Amino acid sequence: MRFKYTILYVEDVTRSIEFYERAFGLERRMIVEAGDYGELATGATTLAFSSHGLMTELGKNPGIADVKAPVFEIAFETDDVPGSLEKAKQAGATVIQDASEMPWGQTISYVSDLDGYLIEICSPVSGA
């Protein structure tokens, strides 16, 4: 068994894909013709997006992401947290926490995407 993908339920799949391309430099793998599902290439595990509408059609009742009460986060690792934070901000991300050094030797920051998902932008843990 392997971890294949994470799917974020969003209002507008194309808008979300375009945001992640601009904010984090990710590459689009595909968006289906109907526009209600898409994927970004992120290495071994795919970051995917599905519309709230499609999930409702499939009999699901997707919740709405809330950065003030997140139930999970996704993280992107970089050697330039301040620069990556600025790029995300310029793409429309909301800064939740500016870059700061952690006692365990990691720089972290947090932003919210356009749908309210919490995203950590972090450096590798020093010594790891």
C-alpha positions in Angstrom: 0.0 0.0 0.0 1.2 3.5 -0.7 -0.2 7.0 0.0 -1.5 8.1 -3.5 -3.1 11.5 -3.1 -4.8 14.1 -0.9 -7.9 15.8 -2.3 -9.0 19.3 -1.2 -12.7 20.1 -1.7 -12.8 23.5 -3.2 -15.3 26.0 -4.7 -13.5 26.4 -8.0 -11.0 23.7 -9.1 -9.4 25.8 -11.8 -9.0 28.9 -9.5 -7.4 26.7 -6.9 -5.0 25.0 -9.3 -3.9 28.4 -10.7 -3.4 29.7 -7.2 -1.1 26.8 -6.2 0.8 27.2 -9.4 1.5 30.9 -8.7 1.9 30.6 -5.0 4.1 27.5 -4.7 5.4 26.9 -8.2 3.6 23.6 -8.6 3.0 22.1 -12.0 -0.4 21.2 -13.2 -0.9 17.6 -14.0 -4.5 18.0 -15.3 -8.0 19.4 -15.0 -10.8 17.3 -16.3 -12.9 18.8 -19.1 -15.9 19.4 -16.8 -13.6 21.4 -14.5 -14.7 19.7 -11.3 -11.5 17.7 -10.6 -7.8 18.5 -11.1 -4.3 17.5 -10.0 -0.9 19.0 -9.4 2.4 17.1 -9.7 4.0 17.2 -6.2 6.3 14.2 -6.3 5.2 10.7 -5.2 1.9 11.9 -3.7 -0.5 13.9 -5.8 -2.3 17.1 -4.5 -5.8 17.0 -6.0 -8.8 19.2 -6.0 -12.5 18.3 -6.3 -15.4 20.7 -6.4 -18.0 20.9 -3.7 -20.5 20.3 -6.4 -19.0 17.1 -7.6 -18.8 15.7 -4.1 -22.4 16.6 -3.5 -23.4 14.8 -6.7 -21.5 11.8 -5.4 -23.6 11.8 -2.2 -21.1 13.4 0.1 -21.6 16.5 2.2 -18.2 18.2 2.1 -17.4 20.7 4.9 -15.9 24.1 4.3 -12.2 24.6 5.3 -11.8 27.0 8.2 -8.3 28.4 8.9 -9.4 29.4 12.4 -10.3 25.9 13.2 -8.3 23.6 10.9 -8.5 19.9 11.2 -5.3 19.4 9.2 -2.6 21.3 7.3 -0.5 20.7 4.2 3.2 21.7 4.3 5.6 22.7 1.6 9.4 22.5 2.4 11.8 25.1 1.0 15.2 26.5 1.8 13.8 30.1 1.5 10.8 30.4 3.8 10.6 34.2 3.8 10.9 34.4 0.0 8.4 31.6 -0.5 6.0 33.3 2.0 6.2 36.5 0.0 5.5 34.7 -3.3 2.5 33.0 -1.7 1.3 36.3 -0.4 1.7 38.0 -3.8 -0.4 35.1 -5.3 -3.3 35.9 -2.9 -2.5 33.8 0.2 -3.5 35.2 3.5 -0.6 35.3 5.9 -1.5 33.6 9.2 2.0 33.5 10.8 5.1 35.2 9.6 8.4 33.2 9.2 9.9 32.4 12.6 12.7 30.1 13.9 11.6 27.1 16.0 13.8 25.7 18.8 14.2 22.4 16.9 16.1 24.2 14.1 13.3 24.8 11.6 11.9 28.0 10.1 8.1 27.9 9.7 5.3 30.2 8.5 1.6 29.7 7.8 -0.7 30.9 5.1 -4.3 30.3 4.1 -5.2 29.4 0.5 -8.2 30.9 -1.3 -10.6 28.3 0.2 -9.4 28.6 3.8 -7.0 25.6 4.0 -4.0 26.0 6.3 -0.6 25.7 4.6 2.7 25.5 6.3 5.8 26.8 4.5 8.8 25.4 6.2 12.5 24.7 6.0 14.0 21.3 6.5 14.7 20.6 10.2 18.3 21.2 10.8 20.2 18.0 11.5 17.5 15.9 10.0 
